Structures are given as C-alpha cells and as structure tokens.
Amino acid sequence: MPAPTPGGVARSLFAAGFRPGDIVHNSFAYHMTPGGFILDLGARALGCTVFPVGTGNSEMQAQAVAALRPRGWCGTPDFLKVILDKGAELGLDCSSIKVAHSGGALFPSLRDEYAARGVNVVQCYATADLGVVAYESEAHKGLILKEDFILEIVRPGTNDPVADGEVGEIVVIVLNPSYPLVRFGTGDLFKVLNERSPCGRTNTLIAGWMGRADQRTKVKGMFVDPEQVAEIVRRHSEIERARLVVGRSGEQDVLSLKIEVAHGIDGGLSDAVAASLREVTKLGGTVEAVDPVALPNDGKVIEDARDYS
C-alpha cells in the first residue's frame, strides 16, 4: 500500500474540530497496520504535533495524557473510555482532551458519555487500502465522502447499484496514480443519505457503518452465497427483491425465500422460483411472496435466523 494522502485526512480532522497547533494523542496502531500512520500524517499536515502512542498499556497512556495535555485524540471508539477511566482510577487529570477522531462504529450511548465528560467525538470510515473514505463533522449528521473518491452502493453479491437510501455494499473508485483502485468492494454496508450535511459541506453524505456484506452461510453442510440469491432473482424478472432466510425445523436446517413481487404471485411462478432455488443452491426450500418494500432495508440478502444460544 502506498503512503496515504494526508490532505484528505487533514480535512477530516479539521471537520472534527482539530486545529493547527493542537497536540494529538494518536492511539491507532502503528505496527502491522497503516492506521496509525494514516492519522499521523493527516494530523501533521494540519499543523498538529503528534504523540505516536499506538495501542495498549492504558495506564501509561493515561499518564501521557496527564503529562502532555493533548487537546486531540485519535483511536478506536471504546479505547478512549478505557484511558479516561484509567486516568480517573489513578487520580490523573485527563480533561485536556476536547476533540476525538474515532475509527469504527461509534454507538450513540458512548458518544453521549464522552460529551458528558467534555469530549466531542466524531467517527470516520477508513480501510487499509483506501485510508479515510468518509468522515463525520461536528454536525454529527452522517459521514461526508472525501472529494477524491467516486462512490457506489451495490446490492451484495452483485454489481447492481441500489437507489439512494437503500443499504448495500460500498464500492469505491480512487484514481490515485500510484495505487489506482477501480470499483474496489470494501465488504461494508452503508447507504447514501439524500441530503446535505448541516455543516455546509456539500459532498455525498452516507450513513454510518451498518454491518458487513459478506453473508455467506453454511446450510446442511453446504455454503450458500449472496451471488446465488442474485442468480435466482435474475432468472425471474417478476422479482424485485429477495431475501433467503435460514431457519431450523426440529433438528434440520430449512430455507425460505421471501420475494417482493409487484403484482402478486401465482402457483406457476412460485413453483418456478422454488425450482430455481433448488437448482442454484442444491438445496430445497419454500417460496413466500411479501408485499413490495416489506423486506427490511438492511442490505441483507441472506438472513441466518437459527438460534445458536
């Protein structure tokens, strides 16, 4: 992987409230991952002084915060709480941290806890190959796509774009001369928000991370993939959307293919879809028609409803 472009990361940090001259405590890993370097270079490009801490050793990290008094912090969403709690346990003053830039899913309850402690935490979406893809601003309203990326949201298991607002896998084009990526599938689920950020930034706005697109599931010892569900849909133009539900009946796995059909389903179509299900997956199952837009908008085409508890 080439060095990440620091300018885009600097913009995401600025949107989070970081400013030139800030001391930044960087708890992203520097070892065997580019995460630490991505945020490090971006913070330096913004004009910040970076303390490269990395992961682990919460007691020493709390001591470093108390001694160096950083205003900014970078790392995974929950590790900042570990450091702040450790500081409180040791009687250290870690209140200098006012802004934090986190990578990973930031749950609202955790954001609220940080706010109560005087820290404004925002999140970004990043991968090892792409660096920061989208970032949140202080408006806390979705993630803003970086300007040098071209984004698509596609139905998992296909290359078919979905409508704005529908959950699918994020696919990115980046025309980096040293490391170009064309339709790079990240495997993560997102949706486009058909609005603009209240902060005034006008690029595409996406919702936060909504799970993984890889829904490969083993049924009766055989793998079933989203691509197989897509193949069934392609065979029958009447189907608008489909969802394969894996359940249990007694001690056996069972399949139920739920399909959205605009004008209802007759016995002939039901039998034909059931035959396709068996032919494509090599497994039998039932076919159930549901009302249009009745299936959940969560990006899933395979749902494992078996109870593993």
Phi, psi and omega in degrees: 000136178283169176299136179294157178280113187290336183299315180295321178293322177299321178296320180293322178293320178298319178297332179280351179108002176287148182223154177306139181096345179294146165271130184242125176268110186257106181262010171287150184290139174259349187256124176063022177200147180275359187306311181298319181290324180301309181287327179299309181296321179295318180294320178294322178297330178284342181103019179267159172261125187254130170260106186278094187268316186082199187260164172079177176055063185298327181295313179293326178294318177297320178296322179295319178299314181296326183276317187268342176057053178291146174271329184248154179220141176231139179164189179285153190303320186273344185287332176299320178298321178300317181292314181296319178295320178295320177299316179296320179298323183270359181074028181262148178269106179249023186282358180291335182289120182243333180229144181220141181241110187250150174246125184119173183292124179254108183284143184305321181297323179288320177300319180296321179296318178297318180300322178294338178263009175085019181243126175269112184251129173237163183242161174228165172244124184217155172228164181298321183282326188258342190073210179286122180266316181213153186218153179266146175257181180295348177289341180057043182228084179074177180248135185266125180293136174297146189293337185265016177244147170251126189248141167228149170244121185239158176291129181306136181087359180222177170252021185273121178296147175255164180288154175306135181096346179263138184283136176198184180280138179277129178236133189233140168249128176229122184264059178275118184304328182270345182204066182288141177229124182248118180053057180279113179277121184275340183083004181254148183262132177215175169217150177279134175266123184278062180199181179241156181292138176298346181284350179102348176288138193251359181286170184308138181250130178237154176288165178293174184304133186238018177118186182256146180278340182287102184247022180303131187227141178265126181232122181052039178081001181242143178279139172242130185245155175304329179299328180289322176296319178298323179295320178298317179297319181297328182287341186228101186296342180290338184279127177268316175214156180217155179213122180265119182256126178258121180229192179231142172229109188065241180248023182236146171287141177227150180245139173226119179264111178267128183232140172267121180233124188299321188246029178082173184230137176253175183298325180294316179293319180300316180294320181294318179292320178298322178294320177295320178301314180293319183292319185282316185266346186066021179226142177276162178185173179265160177239129181233123177276137177235163180296150175306142183061018178279333180288143181300143178270072183233009177082356183275136169246347171233127179242120177268101184261015179285145180270113182263003183284000000 
